[in-house]
Amino acid sequence: MRTPLDRLRHALLFEIIALMIIAPVGAWVFTLPVHQVGIVGAVSAAIAALWNMVYNHLFDHAMMRRYGTTLKSQRIRALHAVLFEGGLLLVLVPFIKFYLDVSWTEAAAMDVATGIFYVLYAYAFNWGYDRLFPLPEWDQ
């Protein structure tokens, strides 16, 4: 299992590299200044991290009340993911709309595009990270 220091390195590298990609690519795709896209990316990452902590706390309490456990079935995991992203969408789209002074449709498109990027990026980043920093127990 990864150590807390390794998890910190993982999280920092993940976010820094993502912002280094998102700022210039987002600026090019949406024809916006790089610094504005970078700020949206950084604020969005911070909001997502906070929402993650709050949402998971609330979801776990709801699971305990309803089922007496936080063990999630595949169906509950899917619901968990959809509700997490939906809640994040409700917060990020207004922020993007007002900060960048774009339409609701443009803000939603930016948020969805960013979400798609993060799914693909997370897969690639985690594959690469596991190759660069393998755990000793994987040699067995």
C-alpha positions as CSV (number, residue, x, y, z in Angstrom):
1,M,0.0,0.0,0.0
2,R,1.2,3.5,-0.7
3,T,2.6,5.7,2.1
4,P,1.1,9.1,3.0
5,L,4.1,10.8,1.5
6,D,3.7,8.8,-1.7
7,R,0.0,9.8,-1.8
8,L,0.9,13.4,-1.4
9,R,3.5,13.2,-4.2
10,H,0.9,11.5,-6.4
11,A,-1.8,14.1,-5.7
12,L,0.6,17.1,-6.2
13,L,2.0,15.7,-9.5
14,F,-1.5,14.8,-10.7
15,E,-2.8,18.3,-10.2
16,I,0.3,20.2,-11.4
17,I,0.7,18.2,-14.6
18,A,-3.1,18.5,-15.2
19,L,-3.0,22.3,-14.9
20,M,0.1,22.4,-17.2
21,I,-2.0,20.6,-19.8
22,I,-5.4,22.2,-19.2
23,A,-4.3,25.9,-19.2
24,P,-2.8,26.0,-22.6
25,V,-5.1,23.5,-24.3
26,G,-8.2,24.9,-22.7
27,A,-7.1,28.4,-23.8
28,W,-6.6,27.2,-27.3
29,V,-9.8,25.2,-27.6
30,F,-12.0,27.9,-26.0
31,T,-10.0,30.9,-27.3
32,L,-9.5,32.3,-23.8
33,P,-6.4,33.7,-22.1
34,V,-4.2,31.0,-20.6
35,H,-4.2,32.7,-17.1
36,Q,-8.0,32.7,-17.0
37,V,-8.2,29.0,-17.9
38,G,-5.4,28.3,-15.4
39,I,-7.3,30.1,-12.6
40,V,-10.5,28.2,-13.5
41,G,-8.5,24.9,-13.4
42,A,-6.9,25.7,-10.0
43,V,-10.1,26.9,-8.4
44,S,-12.0,23.9,-9.9
45,A,-9.5,21.5,-8.5
46,A,-9.7,23.1,-5.0
47,I,-13.5,23.0,-5.2
48,A,-13.5,19.4,-6.3
49,A,-11.2,18.4,-3.5
50,L,-13.4,20.1,-0.9
51,W,-16.6,18.7,-2.5
52,N,-15.0,15.3,-2.4
53,M,-14.5,15.4,1.4
54,V,-17.9,16.8,2.1
55,Y,-19.8,14.6,-0.3
56,N,-18.1,11.4,0.8
57,H,-18.7,12.2,4.4
58,L,-22.5,12.8,3.7
59,F,-22.7,9.8,1.4
60,D,-21.1,7.5,4.0
61,H,-23.5,8.8,6.7
62,A,-26.5,8.2,4.4
63,M,-25.2,4.7,3.7
64,M,-24.8,3.9,7.4
65,R,-28.4,5.2,8.2
66,R,-29.9,3.2,5.3
67,Y,-27.8,0.0,5.2
68,G,-25.8,0.0,8.4
69,T,-22.5,-0.2,6.4
70,T,-20.5,1.9,3.9
71,L,-19.6,-1.2,1.8
72,K,-20.8,-0.3,-1.7
73,S,-22.2,-2.6,-4.4
74,Q,-21.4,-1.8,-8.0
75,R,-24.8,-0.2,-8.4
76,I,-24.2,2.0,-5.3
77,R,-20.7,2.9,-6.7
78,A,-22.3,4.0,-10.0
79,L,-24.8,6.1,-8.1
80,H,-22.1,7.5,-5.9
81,A,-20.0,8.6,-9.0
82,V,-23.0,10.1,-10.8
83,L,-24.2,12.1,-7.7
84,F,-20.6,13.3,-7.1
85,E,-20.2,14.6,-10.6
86,G,-23.7,16.1,-10.6
87,G,-23.0,18.0,-7.4
88,L,-19.7,19.2,-8.8
89,L,-21.4,20.3,-12.0
90,L,-23.9,22.4,-10.0
91,V,-21.1,24.3,-8.4
92,L,-18.6,24.6,-11.2
93,V,-20.8,25.6,-14.1
94,P,-22.0,28.8,-12.4
95,F,-18.4,29.6,-11.3
96,I,-17.1,29.1,-14.9
97,K,-20.0,31.1,-16.4
98,F,-19.5,34.1,-14.2
99,Y,-15.7,34.1,-13.9
100,L,-15.2,33.7,-17.7
101,D,-18.3,35.7,-18.6
102,V,-19.6,33.0,-21.0
103,S,-23.1,31.6,-21.6
104,W,-24.5,28.8,-19.5
105,T,-24.2,26.5,-22.5
106,E,-20.5,27.4,-22.9
107,A,-19.8,26.9,-19.2
108,A,-21.5,23.5,-19.2
109,A,-19.6,22.5,-22.4
110,M,-16.3,23.6,-20.7
111,D,-17.1,21.6,-17.6
112,V,-18.1,18.5,-19.5
113,A,-15.0,18.7,-21.7
114,T,-12.8,19.1,-18.6
115,G,-14.5,16.1,-17.0
116,I,-13.8,14.0,-20.1
117,F,-10.2,15.2,-20.0
118,Y,-9.8,14.2,-16.4
119,V,-11.2,10.7,-16.9
120,L,-8.7,10.0,-19.7
121,Y,-5.9,11.9,-17.9
122,A,-6.4,10.0,-14.6
123,Y,-6.2,6.7,-16.4
124,A,-3.0,7.6,-18.2
125,F,-1.4,9.4,-15.2
126,N,-2.1,6.6,-12.8
127,W,-0.7,4.0,-15.3
128,G,2.4,6.1,-15.7
129,Y,2.8,6.8,-12.0
130,D,2.5,3.1,-11.2
131,R,5.3,2.4,-13.7
132,L,7.6,5.1,-12.3
133,F,6.9,4.4,-8.7
134,P,6.0,0.7,-8.4
135,L,5.2,-0.8,-5.0
136,P,7.5,-3.6,-3.6
137,E,4.6,-6.1,-3.2
138,W,4.0,-6.0,-7.0
139,D,7.2,-7.9,-7.6
140,Q,5.7,-11.0,-5.9
